[in-house]
Amino acid sequence: MAGAFHLRRTSVPGLVVAVLTLALSGCGADGFSRDAVIESSASESFLDRVQRNCGTLTLGEESLAGLLNPNEDDASFEDSSNSTTFLDATSKLFLGQFSRQDYADFVNSAFMGNNQAALTCIYGQL
């Protein structure tokens, strides 16, 4: 019994650290940061325009349509984190939190290839 109590007691600080880490990871300069993709109807409309007008273009080897609307059942879509990161960065571009140059640097480092046509189309939706 003493051993079980000891394990339980020592796991509490670990749990507290985990909870604090999760809580603080959402903090920005203004406290908890919003998830722009979920909480802004304007950014959702922007992403819809990108999907409609640029969806057939590619970043690296991934289509914009696939990045904007990942289908986890699709075996060709290997990494949903690419989609999440792309959605976040593209929303930040729309919201003015990324400059066009910062966005292009992100895209070109994350998706190797000639991405200029897709970038031009995305910028045209702003």
N, CA, C and O of each residue as an XYZ file, in Angstrom:
504
protein
N       0.816     -1.193      0.000
C       0.000      0.000      0.000
C       0.864      1.263      0.000
O       0.572      2.220     -0.717
N       1.911      1.262      0.793
C       2.747      2.452      0.864
C       3.350      2.765     -0.493
O       3.494      3.934     -0.853
N       3.709      1.721     -1.260
C       4.272      1.936     -2.588
C       3.273      2.582     -3.525
O       3.636      3.473     -4.292
N       2.017      2.150     -3.478
C       0.988      2.717     -4.341
C       0.749      4.183     -3.988
O       0.594      5.026     -4.871
N       0.721      4.473     -2.704
C       0.531      5.853     -2.270
C       1.684      6.714     -2.743
O       1.483      7.842     -3.191
N       2.887      6.186     -2.645
C       4.073      6.930     -3.055
C       4.000      7.250     -4.556
O       4.280      8.381     -4.952
N       3.629      6.274     -5.397
C       3.532      6.513     -6.830
C       2.465      7.557     -7.133
O       2.660      8.440     -7.969
N       1.353      7.443     -6.451
C       0.262      8.376     -6.673
C       0.681      9.788     -6.265
O       0.379     10.758     -6.959
N       1.351      9.889     -5.179
C       1.776     11.187     -4.677
C       2.808     11.838     -5.600
O       2.765     13.049     -5.815
N       3.720     11.057     -6.139
C       4.747     11.642     -7.001
C       4.231     11.955     -8.394
O       4.864     12.722     -9.120
N       3.091     11.377     -8.791
C       2.562     11.684    -10.120
C       1.814     13.018    -10.150
O       1.597     13.576    -11.226
N       1.422     13.532     -8.996
C       0.695     14.801     -8.943
C       1.547     15.952     -9.482
O       1.034     16.727    -10.289
N       2.817     16.115     -9.090
C       3.607     17.205     -9.673
C       3.740     17.063    -11.188
O       3.720     18.064    -11.905
N       3.874     15.839    -11.680
C       3.944     15.634    -13.132
C       2.670     16.064    -13.818
O       2.708     16.670    -14.888
N       1.543     15.754    -13.209
C       0.256     16.146    -13.763
C       0.111     17.666    -13.749
O      -0.385     18.251    -14.712
N       0.530     18.294    -12.686
C       0.454     19.753    -12.581
C       1.320     20.396    -13.658
O       0.897     21.359    -14.298
N       2.519     19.878    -13.863
C       3.412     20.411    -14.894
C       2.773     20.242    -16.270
O       2.817     21.165    -17.083
N       2.184     19.085    -16.543
C       1.554     18.841    -17.843
C       0.393     19.799    -18.075
O       0.259     20.358    -19.164
N      -0.442     19.991    -17.071
C      -1.591     20.888    -17.207
C      -1.123     22.322    -17.417
O      -1.662     23.026    -18.271
N      -0.134     22.762    -16.657
C       0.383     24.123    -16.819
C       1.018     24.317    -18.186
O       0.855     25.370    -18.802
N       1.735     23.318    -18.663
C       2.352     23.406    -19.985
C       1.292     23.569    -21.059
O       1.424     24.411    -21.947
N       0.246     22.769    -20.979
C      -0.840     22.888    -21.959
C      -1.530     24.241    -21.867
O      -1.842     24.854    -22.888
N      -1.763     24.698    -20.666
C      -2.445     25.981    -20.477
C      -1.596     27.134    -20.997
O      -2.111     28.032    -21.662
N      -0.314     27.115    -20.702
C       0.565     28.211    -21.094
C       0.904     28.192    -22.570
O       1.272     29.227    -23.126
N       0.792     27.048    -23.221
C       1.133     26.992    -24.638
C       0.166     27.817    -25.471
O       0.497     28.169    -26.603
N      -0.998     28.136    -24.964
C      -1.954     28.978    -25.677
C      -1.806     30.444    -25.347
O      -2.560     31.266    -25.867
N      -0.866     30.795    -24.509
C      -0.711     32.186    -24.098
C       0.162     32.944    -25.077
O       1.193     32.446    -25.529
N      -0.256     34.134    -25.394
C       0.531     35.040    -26.201
C       0.746     36.313    -25.405
O       0.575     36.330    -24.186
N       1.115     37.365    -26.090
C       1.356     38.626    -25.405
C       0.087     39.165    -24.749
O       0.147     39.878    -23.747
N      -1.061     38.814    -25.327
C      -2.329     39.307    -24.803
C      -3.076     38.249    -24.001
O      -4.303     38.305    -23.927
N      -2.390     37.301    -23.404
C      -3.047     36.224    -22.674
C      -3.272     35.050    -23.600
O      -2.435     34.764    -24.457
N      -4.390     34.368    -23.438
C      -4.659     33.221    -24.290
C      -4.919     33.685    -25.711
O      -5.738     34.572    -25.952
N      -4.211     33.071    -26.647
C      -4.388     33.458    -28.046
C      -5.570     32.719    -28.654
O      -5.846     31.570    -28.310
N      -6.261     33.396    -29.563
C      -7.397     32.792    -30.237
C      -6.906     31.854    -31.327
O      -5.798     32.007    -31.842
N      -7.734     30.890    -31.669
C      -7.479     30.066    -32.829
C      -8.177     30.751    -33.990
O      -9.391     30.634    -34.154
N      -7.400     31.467    -34.795
C      -7.966     32.296    -35.846
C      -8.797     31.485    -36.834
O      -9.818     31.970    -37.322
N      -8.385     30.280    -37.131
C      -9.117     29.470    -38.098
C     -10.520     29.176    -37.600
O     -11.474     29.237    -38.375
N     -10.662     28.860    -36.328
C     -11.954     28.470    -35.785
C     -12.802     29.682    -35.429
O     -14.017     29.656    -35.626
N     -12.196     30.732    -34.913
C     -12.966     31.808    -34.315
C     -13.193     33.033    -35.196
O     -13.818     33.992    -34.742
N     -12.720     33.036    -36.409
C     -12.916     34.207    -37.258
C     -13.683     33.812    -38.514
O     -13.180     33.064    -39.353
N     -14.905     34.322    -38.633
C     -15.685     34.010    -39.833
C     -15.052     34.664    -41.056
O     -15.179     34.145    -42.165
N     -14.375     35.787    -40.875
C     -13.698     36.448    -41.996
C     -12.556     35.582    -42.530
O     -12.381     35.459    -43.742
N     -11.783     34.984    -41.625
C     -10.688     34.125    -42.101
C     -11.249     32.852    -42.734
O     -10.659     32.320    -43.674
N     -12.377     32.361    -42.230
C     -13.024     31.198    -42.851
C     -13.457     31.539    -44.274
O     -13.293     30.723    -45.182
N     -14.004     32.727    -44.476
C     -14.414     33.161    -45.820
C     -13.198     33.268    -46.737
O     -13.254     32.887    -47.907
N     -12.104     33.789    -46.194
C     -10.867     33.873    -46.974
C     -10.401     32.485    -47.393
O     -10.061     32.270    -48.556
N     -10.382     31.545    -46.456
C      -9.959     30.175    -46.777
C     -10.889     29.543    -47.810
O     -10.439     28.778    -48.664
N     -12.173     29.854    -47.738
C     -13.128     29.359    -48.740
C     -12.800     29.916    -50.123
O     -12.869     29.190    -51.115
N     -12.442     31.200    -50.196
C     -12.061     31.803    -51.489
C     -10.802     31.148    -52.032
O     -10.707     30.865    -53.227
N      -9.836     30.907    -51.154
C      -8.601     30.236    -51.587
C      -8.948     28.852    -52.134
O      -8.443     28.455    -53.184
N      -9.796     28.128    -51.435
C     -10.216     26.790    -51.875
C     -10.879     26.869    -53.249
O     -10.536     26.107    -54.153
N     -11.815     27.780    -53.402
C     -12.597     27.883    -54.632
C     -11.734     28.330    -55.817
O     -11.864     27.792    -56.916
N     -10.863     29.303    -55.598
C     -10.122     29.906    -56.703
C      -8.717     29.366    -56.918
O      -8.130     29.567    -57.981
N      -8.172     28.679    -55.913
C      -6.778     28.223    -56.006
C      -6.616     26.732    -55.705
O      -5.499     26.215    -55.738
N      -7.693     26.053    -55.420
C      -7.629     24.673    -54.940
C      -6.912     23.695    -55.847
O      -6.388     22.687    -55.373
N      -6.875     23.972    -57.150
C      -6.220     23.043    -58.076
C      -4.708     23.233    -58.126
O      -3.998     22.399    -58.689
N      -4.215     24.313    -57.547
C      -2.772     24.582    -57.539
C      -2.096     23.774    -56.440
O      -2.756     23.233    -55.554
N      -0.774     23.700    -56.511
C      -0.034     22.904    -55.538
C       1.020     23.727    -54.813
O       1.536     24.721    -55.325
N       1.315     23.276    -53.610
C       2.478     23.724    -52.845
C       3.342     22.487    -52.697
O       2.934     21.510    -52.069
N       4.527     22.525    -53.270
C       5.326     21.309    -53.304
C       4.556     20.254    -54.073
O       4.179     20.463    -55.227
N       4.327     19.134    -53.436
C       3.571     18.049    -54.070
C       2.151     17.933    -53.541
O       1.439     16.990    -53.886
N       1.725     18.882    -52.705
C       0.391     18.814    -52.105
C      -0.525     19.861    -52.717
O      -0.141     21.019    -52.882
N      -1.732     19.445    -53.050
C      -2.692     20.394    -53.607
C      -3.214     21.307    -52.501
O      -3.309     20.915    -51.338
N      -3.547     22.522    -52.891
C      -4.147     23.436    -51.923
C      -5.470     22.864    -51.426
O      -5.802     23.000    -50.249
N      -6.226     22.228    -52.315
C      -7.498     21.629    -51.908
C      -7.276     20.603    -50.801
O      -8.046     20.556    -49.842
N      -6.245     19.789    -50.919
C      -5.946     18.783    -49.897
C      -5.484     19.399    -48.595
O      -5.805     18.895    -47.518
N      -4.730     20.490    -48.683
C      -4.273     21.167    -47.467
C      -5.415     21.890    -46.764
O      -5.445     21.972    -45.536
N      -6.340     22.405    -47.540
C      -7.461     23.152    -46.963
C      -8.544     22.236    -46.405
O      -9.239     22.602    -45.457
N      -8.688     21.060    -46.981
C      -9.725     20.116    -46.561
C      -9.153     18.713    -46.496
O      -9.488     17.869    -47.327
N      -8.296     18.453    -45.521
C      -7.685     17.118    -45.455
C      -8.724     16.041    -45.170
O      -9.617     16.217    -44.342
N      -8.587     14.937    -45.866
C      -9.447     13.786    -45.635
C      -8.574     12.720    -45.001
O      -7.758     12.092    -45.676
N      -8.745     12.520    -43.717
C      -7.877     11.595    -42.988
C      -8.006     10.159    -43.472
O      -7.124      9.340    -43.213
N      -9.105      9.836    -44.180
C      -9.268      8.496    -44.713
C      -8.489      8.299    -46.005
O      -8.325      7.170    -46.467
N      -8.008      9.389    -46.588
C      -7.290      9.325    -47.852
C      -5.852      8.906    -47.575
O      -5.112      9.619    -46.896
N      -5.460      7.760    -48.095
C      -4.118      7.227    -47.836
C      -3.035      8.119    -48.428
O      -1.889      8.067    -47.980
N      -3.370      8.941    -49.429
C      -2.363      9.800    -50.033
C      -2.049     11.006    -49.162
O      -1.035     11.670    -49.376
N      -2.897     11.301    -48.187
C      -2.643     12.415    -47.294
C      -1.926     11.891    -46.062
O      -2.542     11.350    -45.144
N      -0.605     12.063    -46.064
C       0.221     11.415    -45.057
C       0.342     12.170    -43.750
O       0.479     11.548    -42.696
N       0.295     13.487    -43.786
C       0.625     14.236    -42.578
C      -0.356     15.384    -42.371
O      -0.231     16.436    -42.998
N      -1.327     15.178    -41.494
C      -2.321     16.222    -41.260
C      -1.718     17.443    -40.587
O      -2.332     18.510    -40.596
N      -0.524     17.317    -40.000
C       0.105     18.490    -39.396
C       0.472     19.508    -40.474
O       0.483     20.708    -40.201
N       0.773     19.052    -41.701
C       1.008     19.992    -42.805
C      -0.226     20.848    -43.025
O      -0.128     22.063    -43.201
N      -1.383     20.211    -43.014
C      -2.634     20.935    -43.226
C      -2.895     21.917    -42.094
O      -3.236     23.074    -42.342
N      -2.738     21.471    -40.870
C      -2.966     22.334    -39.711
C      -2.041     23.541    -39.741
O      -2.479     24.666    -39.500
N      -0.777     23.317    -40.031
C       0.201     24.397    -40.084
C      -0.127     25.355    -41.230
O      -0.045     26.574    -41.075
N      -0.496     24.794    -42.377
C      -0.858     25.621    -43.529
C      -2.084     26.479    -43.219
O      -2.090     27.676    -43.506
N      -3.115     25.878    -42.637
C      -4.329     26.631    -42.295
C      -4.016     27.756    -41.315
O      -4.511     28.873    -41.465
N      -3.203     27.462    -40.324
C      -2.849     28.469    -39.322
C      -2.072     29.618    -39.966
O      -2.390     30.787    -39.748
N      -1.062     29.283    -40.752
C      -0.240     30.320    -41.386
C      -1.053     31.143    -42.377
O      -0.889     32.361    -42.448
N      -1.925     30.496    -43.140
C      -2.727     31.204    -44.136
C      -3.734     32.124    -43.459
O      -3.986     33.226    -43.945
N      -4.306     31.691    -42.354
C      -5.191     32.568    -41.583
C      -4.426     33.753    -41.026
O      -4.931     34.876    -41.031
N      -3.215     33.518    -40.545
C      -2.403     34.618    -40.006
C      -2.021     35.606    -41.097
O      -1.934     36.807    -40.842
N      -1.792     35.109    -42.320
C      -1.552     36.010    -43.446
C      -2.769     36.911    -43.636
O      -2.629     38.129    -43.752
N      -3.942     36.327    -43.668
C      -5.181     37.091    -43.851
C      -5.382     38.109    -42.730
O      -5.794     39.241    -42.985
N      -5.098     37.716    -41.509
C      -5.315     38.584    -40.353
C      -4.215     39.631    -40.170
O      -4.286     40.455    -39.258
N      -3.199     39.598    -41.038
C      -2.113     40.569    -40.961
C      -1.046     40.233    -39.944
O      -0.204     41.073    -39.627
N      -1.068     39.016    -39.428
C      -0.060     38.605    -38.456
C       1.203     38.089    -39.137
O       2.243     37.968    -38.490
N       1.130     37.785    -40.429
C       2.285     37.416    -41.257
C       2.334     38.381    -42.425
O       1.302     38.685    -43.023
N       3.522     38.868    -42.756
C       3.689     39.632    -43.985
C       3.695     38.653    -45.160
O       3.841     37.445    -44.973
N       3.539     39.179    -46.352
C       3.613     38.309    -47.536
C       4.967     37.626    -47.618
O       5.050     36.455    -47.988
N       6.032     38.346    -47.276
C       7.371     37.759    -47.337
C       7.534     36.644    -46.308
O       8.085     35.587    -46.618
N       7.057     36.876    -45.086
C       7.131     35.831    -44.052
C       6.324     34.604    -44.473
O       6.751     33.468    -44.266
N       5.165     34.843    -45.061
C       4.317     33.739    -45.521
C       5.015     32.958    -46.638
O       5.031     31.727    -46.623
N       5.586     33.672    -47.600
C       6.308     33.014    -48.700
C       7.491     32.216    -48.158
O       7.745     31.099    -48.609
N       8.211     32.781    -47.198
C       9.336     32.053    -46.589
C       8.852     30.771    -45.931
O       9.471     29.718    -46.082
N       7.741     30.859    -45.198
C       7.168     29.667    -44.569
C       6.798     28.630    -45.625
O       7.198     27.470    -45.531
N       6.031     29.055    -46.632
C       5.552     28.122    -47.664
C       6.730     27.456    -48.371
O       6.744     26.238    -48.555
N       7.711     28.253    -48.762
C       8.838     27.699    -49.516
C       9.731     26.798    -48.687
O      10.413     25.931    -49.233
N       9.739     26.989    -47.372
C      10.531     26.088    -46.532
C       9.749     24.819    -46.192
O      10.343     23.758    -46.003
N       8.430     24.920    -46.114
C       7.611     23.765    -45.750
C       7.251     22.897    -46.946
O       7.077     21.687    -46.803
N       7.137     23.500    -48.121
C       6.697     22.785    -49.327
C       7.696     23.057    -50.437
O       7.623     24.086    -51.109
N       8.624     22.138    -50.626
C       9.700     22.324    -51.597
C       9.159     22.237    -53.019
O       8.407     21.322    -53.355
N       9.553     23.200    -53.847
C       9.144     23.233    -55.244
C       8.852     24.654    -55.662
O       9.077     25.597    -54.904
N       8.342     24.805    -56.886
C       7.976     26.118    -57.385
C       6.561     26.428    -56.917
O       5.596     25.888    -57.459
N       6.432     27.279    -55.931
C       5.145     27.591    -55.307
C       4.589     28.942    -55.729
O       3.579     29.389    -55.186
N       5.237     29.605    -56.700
C       4.871     30.981    -57.022
C       3.432     31.109    -57.511
O       2.745     32.052    -57.119
N       2.957     30.202    -58.345
C       1.591     30.308    -58.858
C       0.579     30.236    -57.716
O      -0.383     31.004    -57.685
N       0.796     29.316    -56.785
C      -0.111     29.176    -55.637
C      -0.039     30.419    -54.746
O      -1.071     30.912    -54.290
N       1.158     30.923    -54.498
C       1.309     32.131    -53.681
C       0.604     33.323    -54.326
O      -0.099     34.075    -53.651
N       0.791     33.488    -55.617
C       0.155     34.599    -56.331
C      -1.367     34.493    -56.218
O      -2.052     35.492    -55.995
N      -1.885     33.283    -56.373
C      -3.332     33.080    -56.274
C      -3.824     33.371    -54.866
O      -4.837     34.049    -54.693
N      -3.125     32.871    -53.864
C      -3.513     33.118    -52.461
C      -3.514     34.617    -52.174
O      -4.455     35.136    -51.574
N      -2.454     35.314    -52.606
C      -2.378     36.762    -52.394
C      -3.532     37.480    -53.100
O      -4.030     38.491    -52.604
N      -3.952     36.965    -54.244
C      -5.045     37.562    -54.985
C      -6.393     37.453    -54.263
O      -7.341     38.159    -54.608
N      -6.475     36.582    -53.277
C      -7.721     36.419    -52.527
C      -7.798     37.358    -51.326
O      -8.851     37.480    -50.701
N      -6.686     38.022    -51.001
C      -6.660     38.925    -49.835
C      -7.528     40.158    -50.052
O      -7.615     41.014    -49.172
